[in-house]
Amino acid sequence: MNIIDVSIILIYIVMSVGIGIWISRKASKGLDDYFLGGKSIKWYFLGLSNGSGMFDVSGTSWMIGVLFLYGVKSFMFMWLWPIWNQIFVMMFLAVWIRRSKVMTGSEWILTRFGSDKAGKASHIIVAIFAIISTIGFIAYFFVGIGKFVTIILPWDLTVHLNGSVFLTSEQAYALLIIFLTTIYTVKGGMFSVVATEVVQYIIMIVAGVLIAGYAFINYTDIQINSVITPEWKNVFFGWEFETQWSDKFETFNRLIDTEGYKMFGAFIGMTLFKGFFASVAGPTPSYDLQRVLSTKSVKEAAYMSGFTNLILFIPRYLLITGIVVIALVNLAPELNANVNLTGADLELLMPKVVNLYIPVGIKGILLAGLLAAFMSGFSAFVNAGPAYIVNDIYKKYFKPVASNKHYIKVSQISSFLVVGLGVFMGFFADSINSLTLWITSALYGGYVAANFLKWIWWRFNGWGYFWGMVGGLVAASLQFILDQNKGNLAPGTFLHQLSEVPSIYLFPLIFGFSILGCLLGTYLSKPTDMEVLKSFYSNVRPWGFWGPVYKQLKSEDQSFQKNNDFYLDMMNCVIGIIWQSSMILLPIYFIIRDYPKAGVALVVFLVTTTVLKFTWLDRVRKIEE
């Protein structure tokens, strides 16, 4: 590490922490200010903050690994999350969510199911889910930042106790950076998070452009094409993954065969199945939902969600593809020689490239940008998770009357508690990939069914929601325990075979358990009070199976009209997914010098942008508050 690079990183850290603490005085007015910024922050700042929060180091390391191994088709691996969620939020969910005027996702649930026992049960279970998912994401960040920083920074921070290793260098680095980020997040709440994330986003943009430019100028198309094949650049696919690599890189072909995605058509089919239900279910109760609830108005919620999509993917994939190009030319032969190569080894591509092949100055800016990516994603979750502890559990059930100062103090304590539990969980996770798959395929599998039904079916009630979430969470937790203990299971046994199944293929099983809980809970209990349903339906105005509720409202007010936009919203979502995909493919094809395909991606982007101007943006402008 050159002194110039170290200085850039230190200046960035001091600046981020300083801005966060300086602006924290605005968070002292009350919980609404602390968690939602008083709903006074401009939508474009919230959009930049939201995009910055999604630009995390762990996810970027994983995406670099899959782009390197699987080629251009790897952008579909992003559907595991699913990234379409952002499109569905943009098209209609942001409007539905923001009309509630509440502080958290679980508080929003009360507007759907009421405040009786069933409503309270659904309220508590979604708060618990929010806390568990926040802890899971903090563990995910902990593993990712530790792996990254240890390879980059030259100092060994291993801590010994009684002659044995107490903390590895990875863990010590991760704890140090998490501590610094937690300080300003806890101190300033949403104001500090958004202010620092806007600055961090600018740094990430600069880093992405510099790396893409460096890779573009210093590596020729001849060098790139001597490593990759035409199939690597091919976005289309069949039922089975075609051979991606030439014979001289046979190790990579063998790794693809063992990763569980060889039957690529089945994998895509499963992601499509999961992606639709998960996207209609809406954002999980975390930082993304908090950004929607923080906007000034329903209209600005839609603007913010659309802006998040627009500013996120091109700069992120400039950075990702730039690093992948450098890795392809410099590291592919070395990696190919490793007969025991695993997916976990590919997670280390980014720090290796940064450490060995990035020049002085650019390295410092890139490291500052990657630290910014980590800190922004981490701080977003630390701000979102404790809101559920304080607003939905402590304030509602333990101390309903107290001063704002007291609640903010409890929020700060809760933040440290959530971070501590996340770090503890991170100590026992073996890789970024294991946490990624647990969060995306298992944990979300328990969330999807109940949150899909809450929008579209009037008869679905609080007990159905509660037992659907419980069924999904129990199944997801058992899957995670099984996955983490596969080495202790006897080969050939049913449990061992089940533990070897990729998590995405277990999604239907978890989804099935959750649906069963939803249906049993719903039909074995009485419907939600009609007055609650009428209030929810007339305010939020979702489409779906709301016939009895609509008839009652229509009988009371002949001018009342139901939402008939289902087909238009679905059409916009399909166009939006193509629009989103073009923003991923454009920088990939440009950096690898495939200009004809880059041109096609650009045309697709311009056409879909134009179409969405008429089918989405013009409609949003006409929304009446």
Secondary structure in CASP SS format (residue, H / E / C, confidence):
PFRMAT SS
TARGET T0000
AUTHOR 0000-0000-0000
METHOD secondary structure of the structure
MODEL  1
M C 1.00
N C 1.00
I H 1.00
I H 1.00
D H 1.00
V H 1.00
S H 1.00
I H 1.00
I H 1.00
L H 1.00
I H 1.00
Y H 1.00
I H 1.00
V H 1.00
M H 1.00
S H 1.00
V H 1.00
G H 1.00
I H 1.00
G H 1.00
I H 1.00
W H 1.00
I H 1.00
S H 1.00
R H 1.00
K H 1.00
A H 1.00
S H 1.00
K C 1.00
G C 1.00
L H 1.00
D H 1.00
D H 1.00
Y H 1.00
F H 1.00
L H 1.00
G H 1.00
G H 1.00
K H 1.00
S C 1.00
I C 1.00
K C 1.00
W H 1.00
Y H 1.00
F H 1.00
L H 1.00
G H 1.00
L H 1.00
S H 1.00
N H 1.00
G H 1.00
S H 1.00
G H 1.00
M C 1.00
F C 1.00
D C 1.00
V H 1.00
S H 1.00
G H 1.00
T H 1.00
S H 1.00
W H 1.00
M H 1.00
I H 1.00
G H 1.00
V H 1.00
L H 1.00
F H 1.00
L H 1.00
Y H 1.00
G H 1.00
V H 1.00
K H 1.00
S H 1.00
F H 1.00
M H 1.00
F H 1.00
M H 1.00
W H 1.00
L H 1.00
W C 1.00
P C 1.00
I C 1.00
W H 1.00
N H 1.00
Q H 1.00
I H 1.00
F H 1.00
V H 1.00
M H 1.00
M H 1.00
F H 1.00
L H 1.00
A H 1.00
V H 1.00
W H 1.00
I H 1.00
R H 1.00
R C 1.00
S C 1.00
K C 1.00
V C 1.00
M C 1.00
T C 1.00
G H 1.00
S H 1.00
E H 1.00
W H 1.00
I H 1.00
L H 1.00
T H 1.00
R H 1.00
F H 1.00
G C 1.00
S C 1.00
D C 1.00
K H 1.00
A H 1.00
G H 1.00
K H 1.00
A H 1.00
S H 1.00
H H 1.00
I H 1.00
I H 1.00
V H 1.00
A H 1.00
I H 1.00
F H 1.00
A H 1.00
I H 1.00
I H 1.00
S H 1.00
T H 1.00
I H 1.00
G H 1.00
F H 1.00
I H 1.00
A H 1.00
Y H 1.00
F H 1.00
F H 1.00
V H 1.00
G H 1.00
I H 1.00
G H 1.00
K H 1.00
F H 1.00
V H 1.00
T H 1.00
I H 1.00
I H 1.00
L C 1.00
P C 1.00
W C 1.00
D C 1.00
L C 1.00
T C 1.00
V E 1.00
H E 1.00
L E 1.00
N C 1.00
G C 1.00
S E 1.00
V E 1.00
F E 1.00
L E 1.00
T C 1.00
S H 1.00
E H 1.00
Q H 1.00
A H 1.00
Y H 1.00
A H 1.00
L H 1.00
L H 1.00
I H 1.00
I H 1.00
F H 1.00
L H 1.00
T H 1.00
T H 1.00
I H 1.00
Y H 1.00
T H 1.00
V H 1.00
K H 1.00
G H 1.00
G H 1.00
M H 1.00
F H 1.00
S H 1.00
V H 1.00
V H 1.00
A H 1.00
T H 1.00
E H 1.00
V H 1.00
V H 1.00
Q H 1.00
Y H 1.00
I H 1.00
I H 1.00
M H 1.00
I H 1.00
V H 1.00
A H 1.00
G H 1.00
V H 1.00
L H 1.00
I H 1.00
A H 1.00
G H 1.00
Y H 1.00
A H 1.00
F H 1.00
I H 1.00
N H 1.00
Y C 1.00
T C 1.00
D H 1.00
I H 1.00
Q H 1.00
I H 1.00
N H 1.00
S C 1.00
V C 1.00
I C 1.00
T C 1.00
P C 1.00
E C 1.00
W C 1.00
K C 1.00
N C 1.00
V C 1.00
F C 1.00
F C 1.00
G C 1.00
W C 1.00
E C 1.00
F C 1.00
E C 1.00
T C 1.00
Q C 1.00
W C 1.00
S C 1.00
D H 1.00
K H 1.00
F H 1.00
E H 1.00
T H 1.00
F H 1.00
N H 1.00
R H 1.00
L H 1.00
I H 1.00
D H 1.00
T H 1.00
E C 1.00
G C 1.00
Y C 1.00
K C 1.00
M C 1.00
F H 1.00
G H 1.00
A H 1.00
F H 1.00
I H 1.00
G H 1.00
M H 1.00
T H 1.00
L H 1.00
F H 1.00
K H 1.00
G H 1.00
F H 1.00
F H 1.00
A H 1.00
S H 1.00
V H 1.00
A H 1.00
G C 1.00
P C 1.00
T C 1.00
P C 1.00
S C 1.00
Y H 1.00
D H 1.00
L H 1.00
Q H 1.00
R H 1.00
V H 1.00
L H 1.00
S H 1.00
T C 1.00
K C 1.00
S C 1.00
V H 1.00
K H 1.00
E H 1.00
A H 1.00
A H 1.00
Y H 1.00
M H 1.00
S H 1.00
G H 1.00
F H 1.00
T H 1.00
N H 1.00
L H 1.00
I H 1.00
L H 1.00
F H 1.00
I H 1.00
P H 1.00
R H 1.00
Y H 1.00
L H 1.00
L H 1.00
I H 1.00
T H 1.00
G H 1.00
I H 1.00
V H 1.00
V H 1.00
I H 1.00
A H 1.00
L H 1.00
V H 1.00
N H 1.00
L C 1.00
A H 1.00
P H 1.00
E H 1.00
L H 1.00
N H 1.00
A C 1.00
N C 1.00
V C 1.00
N C 1.00
L C 1.00
T C 1.00
G H 1.00
A H 1.00
D H 1.00
L H 1.00
E C 1.00
L C 1.00
L H 1.00
M H 1.00
P H 1.00
K H 1.00
V H 1.00
V H 1.00
N H 1.00
L H 1.00
Y H 1.00
I C 1.00
P C 1.00
V C 1.00
G C 1.00
I H 1.00
K H 1.00
G H 1.00
I H 1.00
L H 1.00
L H 1.00
A H 1.00
G H 1.00
L H 1.00
L H 1.00
A H 1.00
A H 1.00
F H 1.00
M H 1.00
S H 1.00
G H 1.00
F H 1.00
S H 1.00
A H 1.00
F H 1.00
V H 1.00
N H 1.00
A H 1.00
G H 1.00
P H 1.00
A H 1.00
Y H 1.00
I H 1.00
V H 1.00
N H 1.00
D H 1.00
I H 1.00
Y H 1.00
K H 1.00
K H 1.00
Y H 1.00
F H 1.00
K C 1.00
P C 1.00
V C 1.00
A C 1.00
S C 1.00
N H 1.00
K H 1.00
H H 1.00
Y H 1.00
I H 1.00
K H 1.00
V H 1.00
S H 1.00
Q H 1.00
I H 1.00
S H 1.00
S H 1.00
F H 1.00
L H 1.00
V H 1.00
V H 1.00
G H 1.00
L H 1.00
G H 1.00
V H 1.00
F H 1.00
M H 1.00
G H 1.00
F C 1.00
F C 1.00
A C 1.00
D C 1.00
S C 1.00
I H 1.00
N H 1.00
S H 1.00
L H 1.00
T H 1.00
L H 1.00
W H 1.00
I H 1.00
T H 1.00
S H 1.00
A H 1.00
L H 1.00
Y H 1.00
G H 1.00
G H 1.00
Y H 1.00
V H 1.00
A H 1.00
A H 1.00
N H 1.00
F H 1.00
L H 1.00
K H 1.00
W H 1.00
I H 1.00
W E 1.00
W C 1.00
R C 1.00
F C 1.00
N C 1.00
G H 1.00
W H 1.00
G H 1.00
Y H 1.00
F H 1.00
W H 1.00
G H 1.00
M H 1.00
V H 1.00
G H 1.00
G H 1.00
L H 1.00
V H 1.00
A H 1.00
A H 1.00
S H 1.00
L H 1.00
Q H 1.00
F H 1.00
I H 1.00
L H 1.00
D H 1.00
Q H 1.00
N C 1.00
K H 1.00
G H 1.00
N H 1.00
L C 1.00
A C 1.00
P C 1.00
G C 1.00
T C 1.00
F H 1.00
L H 1.00
H H 1.00
Q H 1.00
L H 1.00
S H 1.00
E C 1.00
V C 1.00
P C 1.00
S H 1.00
I H 1.00
Y H 1.00
L H 1.00
F H 1.00
P H 1.00
L H 1.00
I H 1.00
F H 1.00
G H 1.00
F H 1.00
S H 1.00
I H 1.00
L H 1.00
G H 1.00
C H 1.00
L H 1.00
L H 1.00
G H 1.00
T H 1.00
Y H 1.00
L C 1.00
S C 1.00
K C 1.00
P C 1.00
T C 1.00
D C 1.00
M H 1.00
E H 1.00
V H 1.00
L H 1.00
K H 1.00
S H 1.00
F H 1.00
Y H 1.00
S H 1.00
N H 1.00
V H 1.00
R C 1.00
P C 1.00
W C 1.00
G C 1.00
F E 1.00
W C 1.00
G H 1.00
P H 1.00
V H 1.00
Y H 1.00
K H 1.00
Q H 1.00
L H 1.00
K H 1.00
S H 1.00
E H 1.00
D C 1.00
Q C 1.00
S C 1.00
F C 1.00
Q C 1.00
K C 1.00
N C 1.00
N C 1.00
D C 1.00
F H 1.00
Y H 1.00
L H 1.00
D H 1.00
M H 1.00
M H 1.00
N H 1.00
C H 1.00
V H 1.00
I H 1.00
G H 1.00
I H 1.00
I H 1.00
W H 1.00
Q H 1.00
S H 1.00
S H 1.00
M H 1.00
I H 1.00
L H 1.00
L H 1.00
P H 1.00
I H 1.00
Y H 1.00
F H 1.00
I H 1.00
I C 1.00
R C 1.00
D C 1.00
Y H 1.00
P H 1.00
K H 1.00
A H 1.00
G H 1.00
V H 1.00
A H 1.00
L H 1.00
V H 1.00
V H 1.00
F H 1.00
L H 1.00
V H 1.00
T H 1.00
T H 1.00
T H 1.00
V H 1.00
L H 1.00
K H 1.00
F H 1.00
T H 1.00
W H 1.00
L H 1.00
D H 1.00
R H 1.00
V H 1.00
R H 1.00
K C 1.00
I C 1.00
E C 1.00
E C 1.00
END
